[in-house]
Amino acid sequence: MTIPTDDVFFSKTEKGKPDVEFLKDHFYREGRIKEEHALCIIDKATQLLLVEPNVLTVDAPVTGALAIASLSVCFLIDSCSLR
């Protein structure tokens, strides 16, 4: 499986937004993405979560095991409406 290019990663219909359907399929197949694409997803999710009234702000440091499974990433992409 190859790492997607910008042409594949970004939506053809919504400029600057990831192609959600492609990403869901890609992550379900345990595909990988470029660091810049991961940072794009993180940035968009951060923007959405900053205005979400149900998110708690926690002071650093946060300790413990922090892990996100690829299926959780798919859920976040779908739920956060990165479309």
C-alpha positions in Angstrom: 0.0 0.0 0.0 1.4 3.4 -1.0 1.3 6.6 1.0 -1.3 8.9 -0.7 -0.3 12.0 -2.6 -2.0 15.4 -2.1 -4.2 14.6 -5.1 -5.6 11.5 -3.4 -5.6 12.8 0.2 -7.5 16.0 -0.4 -11.2 16.1 -1.5 -11.9 16.9 -5.1 -15.1 18.9 -4.2 -14.1 20.7 -1.0 -10.8 22.5 -1.3 -8.4 22.1 1.6 -10.4 19.3 3.3 -9.3 15.6 3.4 -11.2 13.1 1.3 -13.0 11.4 4.2 -14.2 8.3 2.3 -10.7 7.7 1.0 -9.2 8.1 4.4 -11.7 5.8 6.1 -10.9 3.0 3.6 -7.2 3.7 3.8 -7.1 3.6 7.6 -9.3 0.5 7.7 -6.7 -1.2 5.6 -4.0 0.1 8.0 -2.6 2.5 5.5 -0.1 5.2 6.4 -0.1 8.9 5.5 2.5 11.6 5.2 3.3 13.6 8.3 2.0 16.8 6.7 -1.4 15.1 6.1 -1.5 13.8 9.7 -0.8 17.4 10.9 -3.6 18.7 8.6 -6.1 16.2 10.3 -4.8 17.2 13.8 -5.1 20.9 13.0 -8.7 20.6 11.7 -9.7 18.4 14.7 -8.1 20.9 17.1 -10.0 23.8 15.4 -13.3 21.9 15.9 -12.6 20.8 19.5 -11.6 24.4 20.6 -15.1 25.6 19.9 -16.8 22.5 21.3 -18.5 23.4 24.6 -18.3 19.8 26.0 -14.5 19.5 25.9 -12.5 19.9 29.1 -9.3 21.9 29.2 -6.6 20.0 31.2 -3.3 21.5 32.4 -0.1 19.8 31.4 1.5 17.4 32.0 -0.9 14.7 31.1 0.6 11.3 32.1 -0.4 7.8 31.2 -0.6 5.8 28.0 -2.1 7.8 25.2 -2.9 5.6 22.2 -5.4 6.1 19.3 -6.2 3.0 17.2 -6.8 3.6 13.5 -10.5 2.8 13.9 -10.7 5.6 16.4 -9.1 8.0 13.9 -11.8 7.0 11.4 -14.5 7.6 14.0 -13.0 11.1 14.7 -12.8 12.0 11.1 -16.4 10.9 10.6 -17.7 12.5 13.8 -15.8 15.8 13.5 -17.2 16.4 10.1 -13.8 17.0 8.5 -15.7 16.8 5.2 
